[in-house]
Amino acid sequence: MSRVTGSSPPSAAEGPSRTRDLGSRAAAVLVFGSSAAVLVVEIVALRLLAPYLGLTLETSTLVIGIALTAIALGSWLGGRIADQLDPRRLIGPALGVSGAVVALTPAVLRSTAEWAPALLLLIASLTILVPGALLSAVTPIVTKLRLTSLAETGTVVGRLSGVGTVGAIAGTVLTGFVLVSRLPVSGILLGLGTLLVVGSALAEWRTRGWSGAPALALVVLAGGLATAVAPGGCDAETKYHCARIVADPQRDSGRTLVLDGLRHSYVDTDDPTFLKFTYVRAIASVVDAAFPEGEPLAAHHLGGGGLTFPRYLAATRPGTRSLVSEIDGGIVRINRDRLGLGEEGGIEVRAEDGRLGLRRLDAGSRDLVVGDAFGGVSVPWHLTTVEALTDIRRVLTEDGLYVANLIDHGELAFARAEVATLGAVFEHVALVGDPADIGLGPAYASEGGNMVAIASDRPLDLRAAQEALDARRTGWKIATGDDLASWTGGARPLTDDHAPVDQLLQPSGSRTGR
């Protein structure tokens, strides 16, 4: 019997493919877009979490760590699964499911923070990890599809790796410089989720496979509706903050500026001499005691908020020129649109970083510098160092005064370090605060909170300052000399080379100042 030779019927694996080949251009678009989306999610997650976890180094480190974990996990699992299943059928689900999760993220995170705060870290981790891993899996999946010859392995892997890196850069730059300044974070995530689901539908069309895009489109729509009714909304989302204006039910003209869930400023639009917060009354007491009554000043303010103190100076010291460095231009707009700031009053606000603003000032040009810049409850570290304070000393006149609002709790390690730093730069330093907090009362009663540091190269009239504090019924005292040295202990001055402000500072469980 002779053997009949011929070709056998093709197996399912070897037969004609029902799918279209993935071209090099489509592969580049997929890798570029998915890599960019991972970075958009990472950056926007920081904005979403700030009202609940604060803008701290720890929060940033947490989000970056989760995002990197997602990238590593997605790259590993994506490559492994692509070796076991048809890679063409994986792209659509990876894009679509990630898009659905991204679109739901604003509503889920804000609702969790409001109703189940103990679960916030877990839910936040999942909303970054799941889409980040799915999107990161796209690169190895696409790489598998493009590897048609071992001779081109290096070229294909290198090209797609480079495209992915460029995509990540583009996502970072686009989000940080364009999207966040023009769109609310919820809008960014809903838009991204929509784009990813559309990408999933296109991938389905090419592969004629998985058909979940319509259902996921409904999930994105549900995410948009849920975001509209979820708690934690803002009156305005600026580059740096979720901002709200809260009316005072006891004063018709009273307004509180709330940034990321924290009360930052209280403004009476009809009476700028009304100072509600104790620390602002303390700053006013110190300044009024240091300079003749009604004398106009040349003042510089590091941090603006609601511009409470510049308004006070304009009202009580006509002719005062106040220059304010406020990094968030959105807060400046809120002052003009919602808090009654006009062009009069000698108040000039520049949207700039406070440290950079100091460099632009002439030596000896300011009678007064007020430090009241905060990211959450933390003073930006680069405004706390010997180098920064030396620049403040440079711009002050010979009899000039520096006053700074500090917030700390627990062991008050940051406050002690900052007072030590002031002592390394200025001849005369004092600290104003609750007696228990500054070492003048029973230690067991210390709770921490706001304190006001005073520094100058001229002797401070502490008696007049204390009388002013008493007249405003602050209940605060002044520590100086040996008392202050004992309270500061062996705290090391902060420098540009070493200023672990976020690690030294211990926040309170309360989300309001005093």
C-alpha angles and dihedrals in degrees: 000000000000121000114242111221126203143112120302121225113276117259121233090260095048102036128099111302119242089207132079119247117258107243124214092252093052090046091053092048092051094048094042094048098044092048091049091049092055091058093045089055092047096051095042091048088063089056093047094050098043096085090055106031101025132237097285136140088249092056092049092047091050094052093044091048092051091047092051090048089052092050092049094045094046094048092051098043093040092056093044095049092044088060092054104038136038102281091210091067094052102060097069096051093045092054096039099048092045089051092052093050092047092051092050094047100089094051094041096048096045093046092048092049090051102040106021108022092163088068096046097101092048094048092043090052092051094048089057099035100049100050091034092055094044093049092045089053090064094075098058090041092054091043089056090053093050096048101096097146134031088221089067099043096108094045095048096044093044094047095049092043089054092047089051092051092049088050091053090050091049092050091050096048095042093050098042099043104028119013101045092048094050108031137043113253091244089055091050093053094043090050092048091048090052092050092050093051090048088051089051091053091051090050089051090051091054095047099032085217134104111032105195099115096097091053092047090050087059089051090053090050090050089050090055093050092046091050090055092058100031118113124252100056123162133228085219136000111215129185090274110017150041098231131198133175114216120195118226108238090205098051121041092209096040119112132177120208109216117194119188091341095309126110104239105166142007116208129185102202092198099040115032090179090068106098114186103175115077095224091055090051087051092052090048091049093051094046094045090051093048099052132041114270114273094003111145115239138201102231136180121199123202102208126011114205107158091345090238096155098042087053090050092052091048091052099043100033108038112205094033114145112214120187113191126198106204114168095201112074089189090065089053089055091049090054090054099040102036109016102048100248110164134184092260127081100066092268116142117183123197122192096227144114111274095231092051090045090056091056091059094057122095120244114268093009101123133065091192138024119190120197112205105137119134141172100200103317095330127095107230102263095231090063093055103059135102089250093052093046090048088057090049089051089050094057094046122092119243090269094035125137133218119200123179135187112226129186123197140141140189111026090000089226094156094048091050091049092049093050089050088051091052089051090055091057109030131053096223126037133172136171126218122199149102107326093238092052097050099044098264097104140039110312093219090063094057113119101161125223131132122005130172120222120204125199135173143145090235125070113272121235094229095170092058090045092052091049090052091049090051092047090056091047095234095146087219128134135202124244120197142142116019093354091057093043090053091048092049092050116174096335113153121232115251119243136184086255094053122018110140093178096154091051095047095046118084114200125214126240087238118089097206133074128220 
